[in-house]
């Protein structure tokens, strides 16, 4: 996502929580659903463009800089109590 690649992912486990609206989710146990998802991303230019935009924005939520900033805030809060 950070590189601008549209994502097709499993709609199970923590992936929907992590990927949010930045991925096209499919049933990981249904080969036809997986193929259809990949085909949709490859052939629907509007969908692909939207996933690229959303993906880059979503990936920024997990940057090293943000993680360090958030961790510093957690430690500062814990130290204040």
KEKE-3310 file (N, C-alpha, C; in steps of 0.2 Angstrom, whole numbers, plus 5000, padded with zeros to 4 digits):
npx = (5004:5010:5018:5009:5002:4987:4977:4972:4964:4962:4947:4947:4952:4963:4965:4955:4953:4966:4968:4957:4947:4955:4958:4953:4942:4942:4935:4946:4945:4939:4943:4938:4933:4944:4951:4942:4942:4956:4955:4946:4953:4963:4956:4947:4949:4945:4942:4955:4963:4957:4959:4973:4975:4968:4976:4989:4987:4982:4993:5002:4997:5004:5017:5035:5039:5027:5024:5034:5032:5019:5022:5031:5022:5014:5023:5026:5014:5012:5022:5018:5009)
npy = (4994:5006:5009:5012:5001:4993:4984:4967:4957:4945:4944:4941:4938:4950:4958:4966:4976:4982:4986:4993:5004:5003:4992:4978:4966:4948:4932:4921:4907:4904:4901:4907:4919:4926:4926:4934:4946:4950:4952:4962:4973:4974:4977:4987:5003:5014:5009:5003:5015:5022:5013:5014:5027:5027:5017:5022:5033:5026:5018:5027:5028:5019:5022:5022:5034:5039:5028:5029:5042:5040:5030:5037:5046:5037:5032:5044:5048:5037:5039:5050:5046)
npz = (5000:5004:4993:4983:4978:4974:4985:4987:4998:5012:5020:5033:5050:5057:5046:5040:5050:5050:5037:5034:5024:5013:5005:4994:4999:5000:5001:5008:5006:4994:4979:4967:4971:4975:4963:4956:4963:4961:4947:4946:4952:4943:4931:4933:4932:4940:4953:4956:4956:4967:4977:4978:4982:4994:5000:5001:5010:5021:5024:5030:5043:5049:5049:5053:5059:5065:5073:5083:5088:5094:5103:5111:5117:5124:5134:5140:5146:5154:5163:5169:5179)
capx = (5000:5014:5021:5004:4999:4981:4978:4967:4966:4957:4942:4947:4957:4964:4966:4950:4955:4972:4968:4952:4944:4960:4959:4947:4942:4939:4935:4952:4944:4936:4948:4934:4932:4951:4952:4938:4945:4962:4953:4943:4958:4967:4952:4943:4954:4942:4943:4962:4965:4954:4963:4980:4975:4967:4981:4995:4984:4981:5000:5005:4995:5009:5024:5040:5039:5021:5024:5039:5029:5014:5025:5034:5017:5012:5028:5025:5007:5013:5027:5014:5005)
capy = (5000:5012:5010:5013:4995:4991:4977:4962:4954:4941:4948:4938:4939:4957:4962:4972:4981:4985:4989:4998:5004:5003:4986:4975:4960:4942:4926:4917:4900:4904:4903:4911:4926:4928:4928:4940:4952:4952:4954:4968:4978:4975:4980:4993:5009:5019:5005:5003:5022:5023:5009:5017:5033:5025:5013:5027:5036:5021:5016:5032:5027:5014:5024:5022:5040:5039:5023:5032:5047:5037:5026:5042:5049:5032:5032:5051:5047:5032:5042:5055:5043)
capz = (5000:5004:4987:4979:4975:4976:4989:4988:5005:5015:5024:5040:5055:5059:5040:5039:5055:5049:5030:5033:5017:5008:5002:4992:5003:4997:5005:5007:5005:4988:4973:4962:4974:4975:4956:4954:4966:4957:4941:4947:4953:4937:4925:4935:4934:4946:4959:4957:4958:4973:4982:4978:4986:5001:5003:5004:5016:5027:5026:5034:5049:5052:5048:5059:5063:5069:5079:5088:5091:5098:5109:5116:5120:5129:5139:5144:5149:5159:5168:5173:5184)
cpx = (5004:5017:5016:5001:4992:4981:4971:4969:4960:4953:4942:4952:4957:4965:4961:4951:4961:4971:4962:4948:4949:4962:4952:4947:4939:4939:4941:4951:4940:4940:4944:4934:4939:4952:4948:4940:4951:4960:4950:4948:4962:4963:4948:4947:4951:4944:4951:4965:4963:4958:4970:4980:4973:4972:4987:4993:4984:4988:5003:5003:5000:5016:5029:5039:5033:5021:5029:5036:5023:5017:5028:5028:5014:5017:5027:5019:5008:5017:5023:5010:5009)
cpy = (5006:5014:5011:5007:4994:4984:4973:4958:4949:4945:4945:4940:4947:4961:4967:4977:4985:4989:4993:4998:5005:4997:4983:4968:4954:4937:4922:4910:4899:4906:4908:4918:4929:4931:4934:4946:4955:4955:4961:4974:4979:4978:4986:4999:5013:5015:5005:5010:5024:5019:5011:5023:5031:5021:5017:5030:5032:5019:5021:5032:5022:5015:5023:5028:5041:5034:5026:5038:5045:5034:5031:5045:5044:5032:5039:5050:5042:5035:5047:5053:5040)
cpz = (5000:4998:4981:4975:4978:4979:4988:4993:5007:5020:5031:5044:5056:5052:5039:5044:5053:5042:5030:5027:5012:5004:4999:4995:5000:5002:5003:5005:4998:4982:4968:4964:4974:4968:4954:4957:4963:4950:4941:4948:4947:4931:4927:4937:4939:4952:4961:4959:4965:4979:4983:4983:4993:5004:5005:5010:5022:5029:5031:5041:5053:5050:5054:5063:5067:5075:5084:5091:5096:5104:5114:5120:5126:5135:5143:5148:5155:5165:5172:5179:5189)
residu = (UNK:UNK:UNK:UNK:UNK:UNK:UNK:UNK:UNK:UNK:UNK:UNK:UNK:UNK:UNK:UNK:UNK:UNK:UNK:UNK:UNK:UNK:UNK:UNK:UNK:UNK:UNK:UNK:UNK:UNK:UNK:UNK:UNK:UNK:UNK:UNK:UNK:UNK:UNK:UNK:UNK:UNK:UNK:UNK:UNK:UNK:UNK:UNK:UNK:UNK:UNK:UNK:UNK:UNK:UNK:UNK:UNK:UNK:UNK:UNK:UNK:UNK:UNK:UNK:UNK:UNK:UNK:UNK:UNK:UNK:UNK:UNK:UNK:UNK:UNK:UNK:UNK:UNK:UNK:UNK:UNK)
# end
